[in-house]
Amino acid sequence: MSKLKFLPPMLAEICLPRQVQRRPEPDLVMDRDDQVTAYQEAGDNTGGMFAVHLFHAAHMTQTIYGARSVIDLACGPGDLLMLMAQIHPTVRFVGVDLSAPMLEAAERSRKALGLENVTFMQQDITDLDRDSLGKFDAVTSTMAAHHLPTVGHLERFFAQVQAIADSSGRVYIADLLRPKRKHTLDFMVRSSLDVQSKTFSEDYRNSMAAAFVGSDFRRLQSQYLPYCKYNTTFPAKLFMILKSQSRQIPNALRRVFVDKRSGLSPRLRQDLDDLRMFFTLGGLRPDAFA
């Protein structure tokens, strides 16, 4: 589909005042059976979220490369985490989430894949029991912070990330940014209806309405993670990535991402390339798929 489809919502986001006020998620813990199933289906190899997972896996790899242990905060059903575990079989990954049904689904998937380098723990990402978790070389979290009920909870989350990453400095946090206009929110939901279930699409709408704004993240980044860089899509700031310095990865590992991109359906490959383009325009480099 032509890139011109993005023009009206982008112009609205740039030129018009804020219309959409924050509305916290109706379900702060995703534990309904239909929600768990929808997230699993969206994140598998043919699901609508797989292109997003692959995009983050590539940039996450460049950020955490060299780490021996990684904790993923609010991992959900673990689709992205297990993709990372397959790409990095010698790295120990721990996924943390507050939803027991999500973690049960993640554990079933882990067993089905035969992965031995992933474990899961039920904890609150704003109040971690770090003694039971142990030490980690890197901390990651993707598309999860918007589930937190208040900016105060977001700050407590940042404090946890700071404490974990204090010695290693490897951090990768990605999330939605709340659109300014209702038209943009509607456009984003419509754009994925052909590859997402009704349940997932409804949650996507709720997630965008619950997302924080850039000033929330930038203030907390300055206070807790000053060595990280804040990146957004451009020209419309609808997604953000807050990450520490990228590291050079071997050509063989880069080839993994190039090959996985080639194996996507044309529809999902376009989604991936759109993300690459808008984040590159926003200054995110290097591109592991190039």
WOPEVEN-V855927 format. One record per residue. RES is the residue in three letters. OMEGA is omega in degrees with one decimal (NA if undefined). Layout:
BEGIN
RES:OMEGA + RES:OMEGA
END
This chain:
BEGIN
MET:-176.1 + SER:175.5 + LYS:179.1 + LEU:179.2 + LYS:-178.5 + PHE:-171.1 + LEU:-178.4 + PRO:179.7 + PRO:178.8 + MET:178.5 + LEU:178.5 + ALA:-179.7 + GLU:-177.1 + ILE:-166.6 + CYS:-171.3 + LEU:-179.6 + PRO:-179.0 + ARG:178.4 + GLN:-174.5 + VAL:175.3 + GLN:-175.0 + ARG:174.8 + ARG:-177.0 + PRO:-179.9 + GLU:176.1 + PRO:176.8 + ASP:-177.4 + LEU:173.9 + VAL:-176.0 + MET:-176.6 + ASP:173.6 + ARG:-178.3 + ASP:-178.2 + ASP:177.5 + GLN:179.4 + VAL:179.9 + THR:-178.9 + ALA:-179.8 + TYR:177.9 + GLN:-178.9 + GLU:-179.7 + ALA:-174.3 + GLY:-179.5 + ASP:-169.2 + ASN:-179.4 + THR:-177.4 + GLY:-176.0 + GLY:-179.6 + MET:-173.4 + PHE:178.1 + ALA:177.8 + VAL:178.1 + HIS:-178.8 + LEU:176.4 + PHE:-178.7 + HIS:178.4 + ALA:-179.6 + ALA:-178.9 + HIS:175.6 + MET:178.7 + THR:178.9 + GLN:-178.5 + THR:-173.8 + ILE:-175.2 + TYR:-177.1 + GLY:177.6 + ALA:176.8 + ARG:179.8 + SER:-175.3 + VAL:173.6 + ILE:179.1 + ASP:-174.2 + LEU:-175.3 + ALA:-172.7 + CYS:-177.4 + GLY:179.8 + PRO:169.9 + GLY:-176.7 + ASP:179.4 + LEU:-179.6 + LEU:-179.8 + MET:171.2 + LEU:177.7 + MET:-179.8 + ALA:177.1 + GLN:-179.6 + ILE:-177.4 + HIS:-173.5 + PRO:-178.8 + THR:-179.2 + VAL:176.5 + ARG:179.9 + PHE:174.3 + VAL:177.0 + GLY:-179.2 + VAL:176.5 + ASP:-180.0 + LEU:-176.3 + SER:178.3 + ALA:178.3 + PRO:176.5 + MET:-179.0 + LEU:176.2 + GLU:177.4 + ALA:178.6 + ALA:-179.8 + GLU:176.7 + ARG:178.5 + SER:179.3 + ARG:179.5 + LYS:179.9 + ALA:179.2 + LEU:-179.0 + GLY:-178.7 + LEU:-179.4 + GLU:-175.6 + ASN:178.7 + VAL:170.9 + THR:-177.3 + PHE:178.7 + MET:177.8 + GLN:178.0 + GLN:177.1 + ASP:-175.4 + ILE:175.5 + THR:-177.5 + ASP:-175.5 + LEU:170.3 + ASP:-171.8 + ARG:177.0 + ASP:-179.8 + SER:-178.6 + LEU:-177.5 + GLY:-175.4 + LYS:178.9 + PHE:177.8 + ASP:-177.4 + ALA:177.6 + VAL:-179.1 + THR:173.7 + SER:-177.9 + THR:174.1 + MET:-175.3 + ALA:-171.9 + ALA:-178.3 + HIS:176.9 + HIS:-178.7 + LEU:-171.1 + PRO:-174.8 + THR:174.6 + VAL:176.1 + GLY:176.0 + HIS:177.0 + LEU:178.1 + GLU:178.2 + ARG:175.1 + PHE:178.8 + PHE:178.7 + ALA:177.2 + GLN:178.2 + VAL:179.3 + GLN:-177.8 + ALA:-179.5 + ILE:-172.6 + ALA:-172.0 + ASP:-175.7 + SER:-174.3 + SER:-179.9 + GLY:177.4 + ARG:-175.4 + VAL:173.1 + TYR:178.4 + ILE:178.3 + ALA:178.9 + ASP:172.0 + LEU:165.8 + LEU:-175.1 + ARG:177.0 + PRO:177.0 + LYS:-170.3 + ARG:177.8 + LYS:178.0 + HIS:178.9 + THR:178.6 + LEU:178.9 + ASP:179.2 + PHE:-178.6 + MET:177.7 + VAL:-179.5 + ARG:-175.4 + SER:-177.2 + SER:-176.8 + LEU:-177.1 + ASP:-178.0 + VAL:-179.3 + GLN:176.2 + SER:178.0 + LYS:179.8 + THR:-179.0 + PHE:-179.7 + SER:177.3 + GLU:178.8 + ASP:177.8 + TYR:176.9 + ARG:179.0 + ASN:-178.1 + SER:178.9 + MET:178.4 + ALA:-178.7 + ALA:-174.9 + ALA:175.3 + PHE:-179.8 + VAL:-174.7 + GLY:-178.9 + SER:175.9 + ASP:-178.2 + PHE:-176.2 + ARG:177.5 + ARG:-177.8 + LEU:175.2 + GLN:-180.0 + SER:-176.6 + GLN:-170.7 + TYR:-174.3 + LEU:-174.2 + PRO:179.9 + TYR:179.1 + CYS:177.4 + LYS:179.9 + TYR:-178.8 + ASN:174.4 + THR:168.8 + THR:-179.0 + PHE:10.1 + PRO:178.5 + ALA:-177.5 + LYS:-176.4 + LEU:178.3 + PHE:178.6 + MET:172.3 + ILE:176.9 + LEU:-171.5 + LYS:172.7 + SER:-172.7 + GLN:175.2 + SER:177.7 + ARG:178.9 + GLN:179.6 + ILE:-179.3 + PRO:179.1 + ASN:179.9 + ALA:178.5 + LEU:175.6 + ARG:179.6 + ARG:177.4 + VAL:-177.9 + PHE:176.8 + VAL:-179.8 + ASP:178.7 + LYS:175.4 + ARG:-179.6 + SER:-178.3 + GLY:179.0 + LEU:170.9 + SER:178.7 + PRO:-179.3 + ARG:-178.9 + LEU:177.2 + ARG:177.7 + GLN:176.4 + ASP:178.9 + LEU:-177.0 + ASP:174.8 + ASP:177.2 + LEU:179.1 + ARG:-176.9 + MET:-174.7 + PHE:176.0 + PHE:176.6 + THR:175.9 + LEU:178.1 + GLY:174.0 + GLY:-179.0 + LEU:179.5 + ARG:-1.6 + PRO:-179.9 + ASP:-176.7 + ALA:-178.6 + PHE:-175.5 + ALA:NA
END
